[in-house]
Amino acid sequence: MTTALVTILVLAGLCIIVIVKKLLYICQPNEVLIFSGTHRRVGKRMVGYKIIKGGRKVKVPLFEKVDRMDLTNMAINVGVHGAFSHGGIPLNVEGVANVKIPGEEPILGNAIERFLGLRREAVMAIAKETLEGNLRGVLAKLTPEEVNENKIKFAQQLMEEADHDLNRLGLVLDTLKIQNVSDDVGYLASIGRIKGAEIRRDATVAEASSKSESVVRDASNVRETELVRIEATIRTLEADTNRRVADAQTQKAALEAEERGKIAAAVVEAKAEIDVQKARVEQVRRQLEADLIEPARARMNAAVSEARGAASKIVRPSYRAPSQVCGPSSSNTFES
């Protein structure tokens, strides 16, 4: 009895595990699960499905149906041939677009309504046709030069144009790269040759300008170097001249002081010599006076005295008679 009960419980447990495994759905990060048959409100409208993203849910048997929708990226080669651009030039454009189904509402709802149950190749074909239609529409607004020269701007305009249509389908455009732009009439080739000639011309002009600027810079550098050298020479000469002037002024002052000293010494010596000569003259004068003048004066005085004595002997007898006549006063007067 106990063994049978255990067996029944084990079988029941295994059945429950099998049933749960069959009914439990786990959603991977790169997909969404759509449980059809359950009504819910999205915005202002009711939908008959429920979305599970990155989780798990048990399916209600007989009332729900579960579908998986892949959210991985879809690489689509996009290309048009003979699409007319602005100006009437047919162009061939090739590019690569990365498209995917988003994992958020409300665009995911559009994808569920349009692509649920379709194969991935069918979704890629619809996206490809939509992108190529948008590509033709954008080409009609741009000139071949604009398309060929600025592929990034062209791809950006194409993404803006296609984004609205893809969102209505339930798709989003991640990236779009334009790989090649060409034409069958040689228009872009002629533009390329013209651009190449212009580039070569500009390069030649730039090279000539660069060479001329280099020559001018070299000449300016030589001039600046020469000016610096000349200025340095001038400063050296000025310093040398100032040094020589200072030395000359110093020597001049020394020479002047020396000459003044010599002159002062000569003046002092001359004055001393004058005093010596004056003393010598006075000495000579006195010597002469003592040797010549005084003896001569003495002789003169002696001669005078002698002459007076002789004269007195001669003169006095001849005047005695008158003196006698005239009296003693006259004789005294004469003698005096």
Secondary structure, 3 states (H helix, E strand, C coil): CHHHHHHHHHHHHHHHHHHHHHHEEECCCCEEEEEEEEEEEECCEEEEEEEEECCEEECCCCCCEEEEEECCCEEEEEEEEEEECCCCCEEEEEEEEEEECCCCCCHHHHHHHHHCCCCHHHHHHHHHHHHHHHHHHHHCCCCHHHHHHCHHHHHHHHHHHHHHHHHHHCCEEEEEEEEEEECCCCHHHHHHHHHHHHHHHHHHHHHHHHHHHHHHHHHHHHHHHHHHHHHHHHHHHHHHHHHHHHHHHHHHHHHHHHHHHHHHHHHHHHHHHHHHHHHHHHHHHHHHHHHHHHHHHHHHHHHHHHHHHHHHHHHHHHCHHHHHHHCHHHHHHHHC
